[in-house]
Amino acid sequence: MFLNTTHNTDVGLLRRLSEATRRGVTAAELHAQKVSFIVSAVSDEKTKITPQMVENELKKLHGEPA
């Protein structure tokens, strides 16, 4: 593990981060990240895209009923 001698970082935080990197990302977490990214990428002041709208479109793309 990289040790930075100029900053103090909570040891518990470092442990949790290390565990998270070993665990990886679940399919559900990856899906949630994808939806969040799409919502933030296509929404603007004039167009409000909701997570449910994105979920429905992703279902359609995968041939599932929305």
N, C-alpha and C positions, 0 to 999 in steps of 0.2 A: 504494500500500500504506500502511496506517495505521502510523505510527511512534509507539511509546510511549516517551517519554524517561525514564520512571521505572523501567522494567524492562529487563533485558537478556535477549533471547531468541536462542537459537542460530540463526544465519543459515541453516544447512543445514536446520533444522527448518522455518523459514518458507518456504524454497524448496520443500521437499517438500509442505508443506500447500498452497501455491499451485498446484503442479503437479497435485495430487490434485483440487483444485476444478475445474481446467480439464478434466481427464480425464473426470470424471463417474463414475458407478457402472455397472458391468456388470450384466447380467441375473443372472449367477451370484452376484455380491456382494449384489444386492438380495434374491435368494431366501434366501441365507444369513442376512441380517439379519432377514428376515421370520420364518424358522424360529426364530432365536434369541429374537426378541421374543415369539413365541407361547409358547415353552417357559417363558420367565421370567414371562409374564403369567398362565399357568394352573397352573404348578407351585406347590405349597406344602408345608408340613411333612407333610401327610397324603397328598397326591397327587403322585406323581413322574411327570412327563411327560418323555419323552426326545425328542431331536431326530428319531430314527427314527420314533417314534410320530406326530410332527407331519408328517414327510415322507409317511408312509402316508396320513394323513387328507387332506393336500393333494392327493395323487394321486387319491384317491377323489372329491374335490370337482371335479377336472378331468376325471373320467371315465376315468382311467387305472387299470390294475391295480396294486394296492398291493403 
